[in-house]
Amino acid sequence: MSLRVTMRGLIVFSKMVTGIAFCATLAGLSAIAGFGFNNGNQVGGISIDAQGVVRTSTAIERSELLDALRKQVAAVPDAMKESDGLRKVSLRKLQEAVAHAVETGSDIPDDVAYLGGIQRIEYVLVYPDKQDIVLAGKAEPWKVGDNGEVVGQISGKPVLHLDDLLVAFRTVEAARNEAMSCSIDPTPEGIENLKKFLGSITLSPNANAAALEPAMQKAFGPQMIRLSGIPETSHLARVMVSADYHMKRIAMNIDPSPVNGLSSYLQLVARNGARAGAIQSRWWLACDYDAIRKSEDGLAYQLTGRGIKAMTEEEVVGNDGSREQTGKSNKLAQKWADSFTENYDDLSVANPVFGNLRNIVDFCVIAALIENNNLSEVASCDISVLKGAKGGVEVAHMPIPKTIDPHCSFIKGAAGWVVSASGGVQVDSWTVVEKQVVDSKLNGIREENDAKVGQPWWWN
């Protein structure tokens, strides 16, 4: 048996036997951002110890956490149970609500923490006469889902997290120069150790390859989590890491696809009788928006497009495990990436981490739009507390995920398959806001959604 391909977060090795064996990390790194709730070292089905090592939470730990979350999250206010039309959030009044919690030393209320149950931002509306910027999108009453995510009671899609909006505002200038990204990489030492181990053994066709799992894990060692342009302790960072891993686990058939319209990449390869060689494919998640639409007066903006897409390209894998991108895509890999993108809405319900990632990307784009178009100055709207001014609210701080111990699985397939699943997540928000087009249909959208006198920080 010999090592053939190394990947970020996944390792695949093969021999002419009836199956594929590969090492992968355990994921599920989404979290609730309720500010007042201390969930210790557990986040979305995993635990992180003091050294930053990620492991899967036990069934008892997950059950205890879910029970605690459901007791902690308050009932939805009656006024927020309506789900028709758009829900609007005033950034000026939202800041006042946040500042009040800071001044009184109280927790952020759930309705504020979950931005009134909005599930995607569609409009950014500017009101200079009221010194305000308003975010608008469809909303639902919320609940704690079985997976520990706060989701809409009707659609099951995750709601927005104030914490993620704060991080997007506070990293927007850094994002101008460097896109947010995450990856999880094997160490060079681990790659070399696993190569040596696999080169020292012989596995017969009828052998139980699973018996090698402990030795493979020891040889491969921990994989390193790398984050760029993101606070390492943030909920935002955890969602990016989790979405990357869940995508790869679906691709490699480690986890069954949670939606009927999406198979694993391995199954796609098997159906087409394809074999991989030195050229492998990688996938990553990236922004996917149409041009941002704006009114003729530049006071109303609409985000359009899916928000997220899966991308792929081929890479040449060297004997030393190095990877070199080619800029070209494999037809089957592209077909799988397109299928993943087409099923993204359903994936966001089946596994809310994908919806959370899209919400985060929306926030990053909105923060870049406000900064790029100087909308705070246009509206004379002070959002300095949301941006992290001294004395403002602190974002959630979670244990920093640093390493992940590999977990080995075995899947039957054509002899000699070698399939890579490198990639990651990249959020290039400033590139998105460079494309803006005037749409006269937006000229009256501000008046239609203006707040009535006496409205609180949100309204329908």
MIGU-272041 format. One record per residue (C-alpha): y, z, x; residue in one letter. Coordinates in nm, 4 decimals. Layout:
N
+----------+----------+----------+---+
:        y :        z :        x : r :
+----------+----------+----------+---+
:        Y :        Z :        X : a :
...
+----------+----------+----------+---+
//
This chain:
460
+----------+----------+----------+---+
:        y :        z :        x : r :
+----------+----------+----------+---+
:   0.0000 :   0.0000 :   0.0000 : m :
:   0.3444 :  -0.0848 :   0.1317 : s :
:   0.7000 :  -0.0148 :   0.0354 : l :
:   0.8748 :  -0.3286 :  -0.0885 : r :
:   1.2074 :  -0.2415 :  -0.2469 : v :
:   1.4507 :   0.0489 :  -0.2487 : t :
:   1.6941 :   0.1068 :  -0.5298 : m :
:   1.9711 :   0.3404 :  -0.6254 : r :
:   1.7966 :   0.6019 :  -0.8289 : g :
:   1.4653 :   0.4186 :  -0.8427 : l :
:   1.2024 :   0.3219 :  -0.5878 : i :
:   0.9351 :   0.0625 :  -0.6552 : v :
:   0.6329 :   0.0010 :  -0.4382 : f :
:   0.3306 :  -0.2163 :  -0.4928 : s :
:  -0.0089 :  -0.3320 :  -0.3747 : k :
:  -0.2596 :  -0.5738 :  -0.5223 : m :
:  -0.3764 :  -0.3167 :  -0.7727 : v :
:  -0.3655 :  -0.3057 :  -1.1514 : t :
:  -0.0300 :  -0.1424 :  -1.1883 : g :
:   0.3093 :  -0.0543 :  -1.0552 : i :
:   0.4093 :   0.2836 :  -0.9292 : a :
:   0.7658 :   0.3896 :  -0.8868 : f :
:   0.9725 :   0.7001 :  -0.8287 : c :
:   1.2675 :   0.7757 :  -1.0514 : a :
:   1.4960 :   1.0635 :  -1.1156 : t :
:   1.5129 :   1.2554 :  -1.4384 : l :
:   1.8372 :   1.2092 :  -1.6252 : a :
:   2.0149 :   1.3067 :  -1.9436 : g :
:   2.3433 :   1.4350 :  -1.8112 : l :
:   2.5676 :   1.4275 :  -2.1145 : s :
:   2.7398 :   1.7464 :  -2.2250 : a :
:   2.9485 :   1.9024 :  -2.4968 : i :
:   3.3138 :   1.9543 :  -2.4073 : a :
:   3.4041 :   2.2454 :  -2.6338 : g :
:   3.6161 :   2.4267 :  -2.3728 : f :
:   3.5370 :   2.7693 :  -2.5156 : g :
:   3.1601 :   2.7463 :  -2.4800 : f :
:   2.9922 :   2.8431 :  -2.1558 : n :
:   2.6659 :   2.6526 :  -2.1285 : n :
:   2.5908 :   2.7855 :  -1.7809 : g :
:   2.3949 :   2.5491 :  -1.5606 : n :
:   2.2494 :   2.3410 :  -1.8450 : q :
:   2.3868 :   2.0036 :  -1.9439 : v :
:   2.2217 :   1.7608 :  -2.1862 : g :
:   1.8566 :   1.8283 :  -2.1128 : g :
:   1.8904 :   1.9026 :  -1.7418 : i :
:   1.9741 :   2.2068 :  -1.5322 : s :
:   2.1758 :   2.2181 :  -1.2100 : i :
:   2.1180 :   2.5004 :  -0.9646 : d :
:   2.3690 :   2.6552 :  -0.7249 : a :
:   2.2914 :   2.3909 :  -0.4613 : q :
:   2.3611 :   2.1063 :  -0.7060 : g :
:   1.9965 :   2.0056 :  -0.7483 : v :
:   1.9251 :   1.8476 :  -1.0862 : v :
:   1.6011 :   1.9150 :  -1.2711 : r :
:   1.4804 :   1.8716 :  -1.6267 : t :
:   1.5432 :   2.1710 :  -1.8491 : s :
:   1.2366 :   2.3298 :  -1.9983 : t :
:   1.1666 :   2.2986 :  -2.3705 : a :
:   1.2629 :   2.6646 :  -2.4150 : i :
:   1.5925 :   2.6144 :  -2.2291 : e :
:   1.6798 :   2.3096 :  -2.4390 : r :
:   1.5974 :   2.4877 :  -2.7624 : s :
:   1.8069 :   2.7899 :  -2.6695 : e :
:   2.1025 :   2.5721 :  -2.5736 : l :
:   2.0865 :   2.3680 :  -2.8945 : l :
:   2.0746 :   2.6844 :  -3.1058 : d :
:   2.3738 :   2.8229 :  -2.9190 : a :
:   2.5752 :   2.5020 :  -2.9617 : l :
:   2.5087 :   2.4874 :  -3.3341 : r :
:   2.6282 :   2.8446 :  -3.3693 : k :
:   2.9339 :   2.7779 :  -3.1552 : q :
:   3.0626 :   2.4556 :  -3.3172 : v :
:   3.2593 :   2.5499 :  -3.6256 : a :
:   3.2298 :   2.3872 :  -3.9656 : a :
:   3.4353 :   2.0722 :  -4.0131 : v :
:   3.7653 :   2.1432 :  -4.1932 : p :
:   3.7617 :   2.0101 :  -4.5488 : d :
:   4.0634 :   1.7895 :  -4.4798 : a :
:   3.8686 :   1.6106 :  -4.2053 : m :
:   3.5613 :   1.5285 :  -4.4124 : k :
:   3.7139 :   1.2015 :  -4.5323 : e :
:   3.5790 :   0.8972 :  -4.3476 : s :
:   3.7707 :   0.6060 :  -4.5043 : d :
:   4.0381 :   0.4129 :  -4.3189 : g :
:   4.1892 :   0.5091 :  -3.9841 : l :
:   4.2514 :   0.8558 :  -3.8488 : r :
:   4.5649 :   0.8909 :  -3.6411 : k :
:   4.6355 :   1.1376 :  -3.3608 : v :
:   4.9884 :   1.2112 :  -3.2385 : s :
:   4.9897 :   1.2628 :  -2.8615 : l :
:   5.3120 :   1.4627 :  -2.8842 : r :
:   5.1726 :   1.7008 :  -3.1441 : k :
:   4.8312 :   1.7058 :  -2.9761 : l :
:   5.0051 :   1.8301 :  -2.6631 : q :
:   5.1793 :   2.0981 :  -2.8703 : e :
:   4.8432 :   2.2138 :  -3.0084 : a :
:   4.6942 :   2.2246 :  -2.6592 : v :
:   4.9982 :   2.4042 :  -2.5177 : a :
:   4.9776 :   2.6632 :  -2.7966 : h :
:   4.6157 :   2.7397 :  -2.7065 : a :
:   4.7177 :   2.7794 :  -2.3423 : v :
:   5.0112 :   3.0072 :  -2.4253 : e :
:   4.8032 :   3.2303 :  -2.6528 : t :
:   4.5013 :   3.2334 :  -2.4237 : g :
:   4.2774 :   3.1032 :  -2.7013 : s :
:   4.0053 :   2.8407 :  -2.6966 : d :
:   4.0816 :   2.4821 :  -2.7930 : i :
:   3.9805 :   2.4515 :  -3.1622 : p :
:   3.6869 :   2.2206 :  -3.2328 : d :
:   3.8938 :   1.9763 :  -3.4385 : d :
:   4.1273 :   1.9347 :  -3.1398 : v :
:   3.8435 :   1.9276 :  -2.8843 : a :
:   3.6774 :   1.6433 :  -3.0772 : y :
:   4.0041 :   1.4643 :  -3.1638 : l :
:   3.9542 :   1.4876 :  -3.5376 : g :
:   3.6135 :   1.3198 :  -3.5305 : g :
:   3.7431 :   0.9788 :  -3.4153 : i :
:   3.4610 :   0.7696 :  -3.2702 : q :
:   3.6496 :   0.4828 :  -3.1041 : r :
:   4.0189 :   0.4214 :  -3.0443 : i :
:   4.1322 :   0.0869 :  -3.1850 : e :
:   4.5124 :   0.1091 :  -3.1855 : y :
:   4.7867 :   0.2534 :  -2.9653 : v :
:   5.1100 :   0.2808 :  -3.1674 : l :
:   5.4516 :   0.3667 :  -3.0209 : v :
:   5.7238 :   0.5435 :  -3.2230 : y :
:   6.0473 :   0.5731 :  -3.0213 : p :
:   6.2333 :   0.7182 :  -3.3239 : d :
:   5.9848 :   1.0074 :  -3.3334 : k :
:   5.9307 :   1.0322 :  -2.9579 : q :
:   5.5606 :   0.9804 :  -3.0084 : d :
:   5.2575 :   0.7728 :  -2.9152 : i :
:   4.9752 :   0.7605 :  -3.1693 : v :
:   4.6060 :   0.6768 :  -3.1177 : l :
:   4.4161 :   0.5475 :  -3.4207 : a :
:   4.0520 :   0.4774 :  -3.4984 : g :
:   3.7757 :   0.5344 :  -3.7505 : k :
:   3.6521 :   0.8909 :  -3.7878 : a :
:   3.3794 :   1.0981 :  -3.9530 : e :
:   3.2981 :   1.4635 :  -4.0020 : p :
:   3.0858 :   1.5777 :  -3.7091 : w :
:   2.7766 :   1.7799 :  -3.6314 : k :
:   2.5664 :   1.8830 :  -3.3315 : v :
:   2.2826 :   1.6305 :  -3.3121 : g :
:   1.9277 :   1.7089 :  -3.2089 : d :
:   2.0043 :   1.5969 :  -2.8537 : n :
:   2.2935 :   1.8394 :  -2.8146 : g :
:   2.5679 :   1.5790 :  -2.8583 : e :
:   2.8487 :   1.6093 :  -3.1137 : v :
:   2.8110 :   1.3026 :  -3.3361 : v :
:   2.9311 :   1.1665 :  -3.6694 : g :
:   2.7411 :   1.2935 :  -3.9712 : q :
:   2.7241 :   0.9432 :  -4.1192 : i :
:   2.6774 :   0.6990 :  -3.8314 : s :
:   2.5315 :   0.9273 :  -3.5640 : g :
:   2.7769 :   0.7847 :  -3.3079 : k :
:   2.9382 :   1.0350 :  -3.0712 : p :
:   3.2910 :   1.1573 :  -3.1370 : v :
:   3.5705 :   1.1521 :  -2.8817 : l :
:   3.6169 :   1.4417 :  -2.6393 : h :
:   3.9660 :   1.5666 :  -2.5626 : l :
:   3.8389 :   1.6698 :  -2.2206 : d :
:   3.7618 :   1.3073 :  -2.1334 : d :
:   4.1083 :   1.1962 :  -2.2463 : l :
:   4.2669 :   1.4587 :  -2.0204 : l :
:   4.0634 :   1.3413 :  -1.7219 : v :
:   4.1533 :   0.9772 :  -1.7956 : a :
:   4.5245 :   1.0665 :  -1.7966 : f :
:   4.4931 :   1.2700 :  -1.4773 : r :
:   4.3090 :   1.0019 :  -1.2819 : t :
:   4.5031 :   0.6979 :  -1.4043 : v :
:   4.7146 :   0.6572 :  -1.0905 : e :
:   4.4110 :   0.6839 :  -0.8638 : a :
:   4.2355 :   0.4268 :  -1.0825 : a :
:   4.5200 :   0.1837 :  -1.0129 : r :
:   4.3965 :   0.1587 :  -0.6532 : n :
:   4.0237 :   0.2238 :  -0.6933 : e :
:   3.7933 :   0.1738 :  -0.9908 : a :
:   3.5948 :   0.4736 :  -1.1134 : m :
:   3.2295 :   0.4436 :  -1.0201 : s :
:   2.9042 :   0.6285 :  -0.9782 : c :
:   2.5762 :   0.5585 :  -0.8024 : s :
:   2.2685 :   0.7526 :  -0.7003 : i :
:   2.1177 :   0.6492 :  -0.3705 : d :
:   1.8068 :   0.7358 :  -0.1697 : p :
:   1.8791 :   0.8591 :   0.1799 : t :
:   1.7898 :   0.6342 :   0.4762 : p :
:   1.5614 :   0.9120 :   0.6003 : e :
:   1.3829 :   0.9246 :   0.2657 : g :
:   1.3302 :   0.5502 :   0.2603 : i :
:   1.1880 :   0.5532 :   0.6113 : e :
:   0.9631 :   0.8529 :   0.5405 : n :
:   0.8219 :   0.6923 :   0.2263 : l :
:   0.7594 :   0.3649 :   0.4095 : k :
:   0.5657 :   0.5497 :   0.6779 : k :
:   0.3644 :   0.7439 :   0.4220 : f :
:   0.2712 :   0.4390 :   0.2150 : l :
:   0.1843 :   0.2474 :   0.5300 : g :
:  -0.0604 :   0.5189 :   0.6306 : s :
:  -0.2744 :   0.5117 :   0.3163 : i :
:  -0.5139 :   0.2711 :   0.1480 : t :
:  -0.5428 :   0.2665 :  -0.2296 : l :
:  -0.8457 :   0.1021 :  -0.3880 : s :
:  -0.8101 :  -0.0797 :  -0.7229 : p :
:  -0.9831 :   0.2018 :  -0.9126 : n :
:  -0.8069 :   0.4892 :  -0.7366 : a :
:  -0.5927 :   0.7380 :  -0.9239 : n :
:  -0.2481 :   0.6600 :  -0.7862 : a :
:  -0.0971 :   0.9547 :  -0.9728 : a :
:  -0.2706 :   1.1884 :  -0.7303 : a :
:  -0.0285 :   1.0653 :  -0.4625 : l :
:   0.2766 :   1.1800 :  -0.6566 : e :
:   0.3387 :   1.5156 :  -0.4786 : p :
:   0.3112 :   1.3551 :  -0.1353 : a :
:   0.5401 :   1.0676 :  -0.2348 : m :
:   0.8012 :   1.3073 :  -0.3679 : q :
:   0.7927 :   1.5106 :  -0.0491 : k :
:   0.8228 :   1.2009 :   0.1698 : a :
:   1.0995 :   1.0387 :  -0.0334 : f :
:   1.3072 :   1.3539 :  -0.0656 : g :
:   1.6208 :   1.4021 :  -0.2745 : p :
:   1.8499 :   1.1200 :  -0.3810 : q :
:   2.2245 :   1.1591 :  -0.3391 : m :
:   2.4726 :   1.1342 :  -0.6268 : i :
:   2.7932 :   0.9558 :  -0.5279 : r :
:   3.1056 :   0.9588 :  -0.7450 : l :
:   3.4296 :   0.7761 :  -0.6730 : s :
:   3.7667 :   0.8312 :  -0.8388 : g :
:   3.6245 :   1.1007 :  -1.0693 : i :
:   3.6461 :   1.4822 :  -1.0641 : p :
:   3.2906 :   1.5749 :  -0.9680 : e :
:   3.2822 :   1.8738 :  -1.2043 : t :
:   3.3955 :   1.6799 :  -1.5116 : s :
:   3.2112 :   1.5881 :  -1.8281 : h :
:   3.3319 :   1.2330 :  -1.7689 : l :
:   3.1442 :   1.2136 :  -1.4391 : a :
:   2.8275 :   1.3510 :  -1.5977 : r :
:   2.8327 :   1.0872 :  -1.8715 : v :
:   2.8680 :   0.8044 :  -1.6189 : m :
:   2.5727 :   0.9289 :  -1.4171 : v :
:   2.3608 :   0.9802 :  -1.7267 : s :
:   2.4343 :   0.6377 :  -1.8752 : a :
:   2.3434 :   0.4695 :  -1.5459 : d :
:   2.0082 :   0.6455 :  -1.5337 : y :
:   1.9180 :   0.5943 :  -1.8947 : h :
:   1.9823 :   0.2217 :  -1.8559 : m :
:   1.7562 :   0.2061 :  -1.5507 : k :
:   1.4835 :   0.4140 :  -1.7143 : r :
:   1.4781 :   0.1741 :  -2.0088 : i :
:   1.4770 :  -0.1279 :  -1.7768 : a :
:   1.1858 :   0.0069 :  -1.5732 : m :
:   0.9913 :   0.1271 :  -1.8801 : n :
:   0.9979 :   0.4872 :  -1.7624 : i :
:   1.1307 :   0.5724 :  -2.1072 : d :
:   1.0457 :   0.3596 :  -2.4099 : p :
:   1.3360 :   0.1596 :  -2.5444 : s :
:   1.5014 :   0.3593 :  -2.8253 : p :
:   1.5885 :   0.0422 :  -3.0233 : v :
:   1.3616 :  -0.2308 :  -3.1546 : n :
:   1.5694 :  -0.5203 :  -3.0270 : g :
:   1.5510 :  -0.4210 :  -2.6603 : l :
:   1.2381 :  -0.4275 :  -2.4464 : s :
:   1.2123 :  -0.3107 :  -2.0878 : s :
:   1.2738 :  -0.5540 :  -1.8035 : y :
:   0.9148 :  -0.4981 :  -1.6897 : l :
:   0.7858 :  -0.6131 :  -2.0280 : q :
:   1.0100 :  -0.9177 :  -2.0106 : l :
:   0.8734 :  -1.0056 :  -1.6669 : v :
:   0.5152 :  -0.9555 :  -1.7870 : a :
:   0.5608 :  -1.1821 :  -2.0887 : r :
:   0.6963 :  -1.4568 :  -1.8662 : n :
:   0.4335 :  -1.4176 :  -1.5951 : g :
:   0.7056 :  -1.3801 :  -1.3328 : a :
:   0.6698 :  -1.2290 :  -0.9891 : r :
:   0.9429 :  -1.0907 :  -0.7689 : a :
:   0.9790 :  -1.1413 :  -0.3968 : g :
:   1.2420 :  -1.0587 :  -0.1413 : a :
:   1.5156 :  -1.1423 :  -0.3929 : i :
:   1.5591 :  -0.8677 :  -0.6510 : q :
:   1.8005 :  -0.8032 :  -0.9375 : s :
:   2.0439 :  -0.5223 :  -0.9911 : r :
:   2.2235 :  -0.4155 :  -1.3091 : w :
:   2.5392 :  -0.2184 :  -1.3676 : w :
:   2.7623 :  -0.1276 :  -1.6611 : l :
:   3.1208 :  -0.2543 :  -1.6605 : a :
:   3.4240 :  -0.3021 :  -1.8869 : c :
:   3.4039 :  -0.5742 :  -2.1522 : d :
:   3.7253 :  -0.6296 :  -2.3490 : y :
:   3.9022 :  -0.9278 :  -2.4937 : d :
:   4.2716 :  -0.9537 :  -2.4077 : a :
:   4.4658 :  -0.6534 :  -2.5412 : i :
:   4.6634 :  -0.7633 :  -2.8454 : r :
:   5.0207 :  -0.6432 :  -2.8921 : k :
:   5.2984 :  -0.6803 :  -3.1468 : s :
:   5.6021 :  -0.8915 :  -3.0737 : e :
:   5.8174 :  -0.5825 :  -3.0156 : d :
:   5.5616 :  -0.4299 :  -2.7772 : g :
:   5.5199 :  -0.1147 :  -2.9875 : l :
:   5.1672 :  -0.1719 :  -3.1238 : a :
:   4.8517 :  -0.2475 :  -2.9262 : y :
:   4.4947 :  -0.3193 :  -3.0305 : q :
:   4.1808 :  -0.2882 :  -2.8169 : l :
:   3.9238 :  -0.5562 :  -2.8995 : t :
:   3.5832 :  -0.6381 :  -2.7584 : g :
:   3.2623 :  -0.4452 :  -2.7021 : r :
:   3.4092 :  -0.2210 :  -2.4344 : g :
:   3.0901 :  -0.2155 :  -2.2255 : i :
:   2.8526 :  -0.4796 :  -2.0992 : k :
:   2.5547 :  -0.4849 :  -1.8659 : a :
:   2.5951 :  -0.7137 :  -1.5663 : m :
:   2.3427 :  -0.8395 :  -1.3148 : t :
:   2.3130 :  -1.0266 :  -0.9887 : e :
:   2.0441 :  -1.0974 :  -0.7348 : e :
:   2.0297 :  -0.9181 :  -0.4056 : e :
:   1.8265 :  -0.9921 :  -0.0961 : v :
:   1.6188 :  -0.6956 :   0.0145 : v :
:   1.5558 :  -0.6641 :   0.3879 : g :
:   1.2510 :  -0.5157 :   0.5532 : n :
:   1.4575 :  -0.2078 :   0.6361 : d :
:   1.5446 :  -0.1542 :   0.2707 : g :
:   1.8985 :  -0.2885 :   0.3029 : s :
:   2.0465 :  -0.4870 :   0.0142 : r :
:   2.2789 :  -0.7850 :   0.0279 : e :
:   2.4381 :  -0.9233 :  -0.2894 : q :
:   2.4150 :  -1.2983 :  -0.3505 : t :
:   2.6622 :  -1.3417 :  -0.6359 : g :
:   2.3929 :  -1.5201 :  -0.8372 : k :
:   2.1904 :  -1.3946 :  -1.1330 : s :
:   1.8211 :  -1.4278 :  -1.2103 : n :
:   1.7529 :  -1.5831 :  -1.5527 : k :
:   1.5203 :  -1.3055 :  -1.6700 : l :
:   1.7459 :  -1.0325 :  -1.5371 : a :
:   2.0430 :  -1.1953 :  -1.7104 : q :
:   1.8431 :  -1.2199 :  -2.0323 : k :
:   1.7669 :  -0.8477 :  -2.0159 : w :
:   2.1296 :  -0.7610 :  -1.9373 : a :
:   2.2475 :  -0.9708 :  -2.2332 : d :
:   1.9954 :  -0.8009 :  -2.4611 : s :
:   2.1137 :  -0.4590 :  -2.3453 : f :
:   2.4735 :  -0.5561 :  -2.4220 : t :
:   2.3867 :  -0.7019 :  -2.7631 : e :
:   2.2056 :  -0.3819 :  -2.8610 : n :
:   2.4733 :  -0.1477 :  -2.7284 : y :
:   2.5898 :  -0.0279 :  -3.0714 : d :
:   2.2362 :   0.0709 :  -3.1699 : d :
:   2.1789 :   0.2271 :  -2.8286 : l :
:   2.4904 :   0.4387 :  -2.8803 : s :
:   2.3292 :   0.5947 :  -3.1860 : v :
:   1.9793 :   0.6286 :  -3.0421 : a :
:   2.1172 :   0.7803 :  -2.7222 : n :
:   2.4793 :   0.8981 :  -2.7664 : p :
:   2.5413 :   0.8958 :  -2.3913 : v :
:   2.6048 :   0.5212 :  -2.4170 : f :
:   2.8619 :   0.5760 :  -2.6917 : g :
:   3.0214 :   0.8510 :  -2.4873 : n :
:   3.0494 :   0.6149 :  -2.1929 : l :
:   3.2241 :   0.3538 :  -2.4068 : r :
:   3.4649 :   0.6183 :  -2.5389 : n :
:   3.5424 :   0.7185 :  -2.1812 : i :
:   3.6106 :   0.3574 :  -2.0845 : v :
:   3.8411 :   0.3246 :  -2.3887 : d :
:   4.0314 :   0.6334 :  -2.2742 : f :
:   4.0678 :   0.4980 :  -1.9215 : c :
:   4.1996 :   0.1672 :  -2.0555 : v :
:   4.4430 :   0.3463 :  -2.2888 : i :
:   4.5714 :   0.5652 :  -2.0045 : a :
:   4.6222 :   0.2560 :  -1.7878 : a :
:   4.7935 :   0.0735 :  -2.0790 : l :
:   5.0375 :   0.3600 :  -2.1360 : i :
:   5.1154 :   0.3789 :  -1.7650 : e :
:   5.1309 :   0.0032 :  -1.7038 : n :
:   5.3659 :  -0.0589 :  -1.9993 : n :
:   5.5714 :   0.2593 :  -1.9426 : n :
:   5.5030 :   0.3610 :  -2.3024 : l :
:   5.5847 :   0.7284 :  -2.2416 : s :
:   5.9331 :   0.6228 :  -2.1315 : e :
:   5.9691 :   0.3684 :  -2.4133 : v :
:   5.8861 :   0.6380 :  -2.6687 : a :
:   6.0534 :   0.9230 :  -2.4773 : s :
:   5.7206 :   1.0983 :  -2.5370 : c :
:   5.6425 :   1.3864 :  -2.3043 : d :
:   5.2669 :   1.4111 :  -2.2375 : i :
:   5.2980 :   1.6002 :  -1.9084 : s :
:   5.0732 :   1.8852 :  -2.0253 : v :
:   4.7979 :   1.6383 :  -2.1137 : l :
:   4.8480 :   1.4817 :  -1.7719 : k :
:   4.7899 :   1.8146 :  -1.6022 : g :
:   5.1382 :   1.9502 :  -1.5396 : a :
:   5.1564 :   2.3029 :  -1.4023 : k :
:   5.0621 :   2.5529 :  -1.6693 : g :
:   4.8684 :   2.2938 :  -1.8687 : g :
:   4.5152 :   2.3164 :  -1.9995 : v :
:   4.2305 :   2.3027 :  -1.7511 : e :
:   3.9559 :   2.0490 :  -1.8077 : v :
:   3.5948 :   2.1615 :  -1.8332 : a :
:   3.4328 :   2.2544 :  -1.5028 : h :
:   3.0577 :   2.2071 :  -1.4750 : m :
:   2.8196 :   2.2467 :  -1.1838 : p :
:   2.8487 :   1.9523 :  -0.9463 : i :
:   2.5361 :   1.7321 :  -0.9510 : p :
:   2.4665 :   1.6499 :  -0.5870 : k :
:   2.1017 :   1.5547 :  -0.5564 : t :
:   1.8086 :   1.4624 :  -0.7794 : i :
:   1.4475 :   1.5155 :  -0.6905 : d :
:   1.2370 :   1.2038 :  -0.7629 : p :
:   0.9798 :   1.1955 :  -1.0387 : h :
:   0.6931 :   0.9475 :  -1.0118 : c :
:   0.5506 :   0.7456 :  -1.2993 : s :
:   0.2908 :   0.4678 :  -1.3176 : f :
:   0.2946 :   0.1636 :  -1.5429 : i :
:   0.0261 :  -0.1004 :  -1.5799 : k :
:   0.1353 :  -0.4544 :  -1.5115 : g :
:   0.0610 :  -0.7689 :  -1.3160 : a :
:  -0.0653 :  -0.7057 :  -0.9630 : a :
:   0.1995 :  -0.7051 :  -0.6990 : g :
:   0.5088 :  -0.6766 :  -0.9167 : w :
:   0.8144 :  -0.5551 :  -0.7345 : v :
:   1.1201 :  -0.4975 :  -0.9506 : v :
:   1.4474 :  -0.3368 :  -0.8496 : s :
:   1.6975 :  -0.1563 :  -1.0688 : a :
:   1.9935 :  -0.0826 :  -0.8477 : s :
:   2.3446 :  -0.0789 :  -0.9827 : g :
:   2.5624 :   0.1881 :  -1.1396 : g :
:   2.8733 :   0.2158 :  -1.3540 : v :
:   3.2154 :   0.0751 :  -1.2674 : q :
:   3.5295 :   0.1276 :  -1.4741 : v :
:   3.8149 :  -0.1015 :  -1.3657 : d :
:   4.0691 :  -0.0121 :  -1.6340 : s :
:   4.3770 :  -0.1613 :  -1.4682 : w :
:   4.2205 :  -0.5069 :  -1.4588 : t :
:   4.1668 :  -0.4837 :  -1.8357 : v :
:   4.5322 :  -0.4085 :  -1.9122 : v :
:   4.6515 :  -0.7060 :  -1.7104 : e :
:   4.5419 :  -0.9331 :  -1.9975 : k :
:   4.7735 :  -0.8875 :  -2.2961 : q :
:   4.8564 :  -1.1395 :  -2.5686 : v :
:   5.1116 :  -1.1252 :  -2.8498 : v :
:   4.9626 :  -1.1152 :  -3.1998 : d :
:   5.2097 :  -1.1320 :  -3.4891 : s :
:   4.9498 :  -0.9741 :  -3.7192 : k :
:   5.0225 :  -0.6411 :  -3.5503 : l :
:   5.3939 :  -0.6463 :  -3.6379 : n :
:   5.3528 :  -0.4223 :  -3.9436 : g :
:   5.0685 :  -0.1995 :  -3.8236 : i :
:   5.3016 :   0.0813 :  -3.7102 : r :
:   5.4687 :   0.1159 :  -4.0498 : e :
:   5.1329 :   0.1188 :  -4.2274 : e :
:   5.0076 :   0.4099 :  -4.0177 : n :
:   5.3245 :   0.6146 :  -3.9722 : d :
:   5.3010 :   0.9875 :  -4.0361 : a :
:   5.4545 :   1.1424 :  -4.3443 : k :
:   5.6998 :   1.4256 :  -4.3095 : v :
:   5.5266 :   1.7522 :  -4.2263 : g :
:   5.2003 :   1.5989 :  -4.1041 : q :
:   5.0108 :   1.8010 :  -3.8401 : p :
:   4.8820 :   1.6473 :  -3.5152 : w :
:   4.6496 :   1.4149 :  -3.7105 : w :
:   4.6514 :   1.2315 :  -4.0459 : w :
:   4.4524 :   0.9693 :  -4.2396 : n :
+----------+----------+----------+---+
//
